[in-house]
Every structure is written in C-alpha cells, then in structure tokens.
Amino acid sequence: QAQLVESGGGLVQPGGSLRLSCAASTTIFSIRVMAWYRQAPGKERELVAGITGDGNTNYANSVKGRFSISRDNAKNTVALQMNSLKPEDTAVYYCYVQASFVNYWGQGTQVTVSS
C-alpha cells in the first residue's frame, strides 16, 4: 500500500493553473513537515514549498507569489495550488512527508507547461 498518493498533474498552457494533492496514509503518525519538491530533466530535485504542522510555510524564490501550499492535519493531506504557470515549472513534482522517525516520498506526478 502506497504511503503517499499524489494527484493533479497534467498539461497546462503558460499562465494556467493546476492543483496538486497528496494524501498520506493514516498509518503515518507524528507528521512534522509536508512539502512539495520537483525535478526537471537534467536538474537536481529542489524544494518548491513546505509547510509545518502549525502552518508555517516557505517557498522557493522562483514560485513565491504564484504557488500556495496548504495542509489538512486531520486528513493527512497537503495541496499545492499553482497559478501563473511558466514553462520552467515543467517537472515531476514529488510529495514529501517528514514524520518523527521516517521520511516518505510520493511516486511523483508530471506537470508540463507548454503551449
């Protein structure tokens, strides 16, 4: 059984929006940080946005003002609202969960921004 299940990727035109969602298994306890990373072809994986249990957020400079991360602690879910998408946002996006003793990665979802 997958620990993290992602959804919401796809193809969108420049300037468009997408919403990514990630549901963590209810068997994962003591979640500290939930985050989204991305990896473009030929590049290293990078942090896009992260959120703590009490709602503190941080964003990569490249997405500030365009992306918004949110989480529902009761449902163990995290979402990434992506607006004003640019071709350089094209990447595989990964959900990441940091729990007390174990970290988890999602399988990745492709986001392609192209006209």
Protein Blocks (a to p, Z undefined) as FASTA:
>chain_A
ZZbdcehiacddehiacdddddddfkbghifbdcdddddehiacddfbdcdfkopacddf
klgokaccdddfklopacdddehiafklgccdddddddfkbccddebiaddddZZ
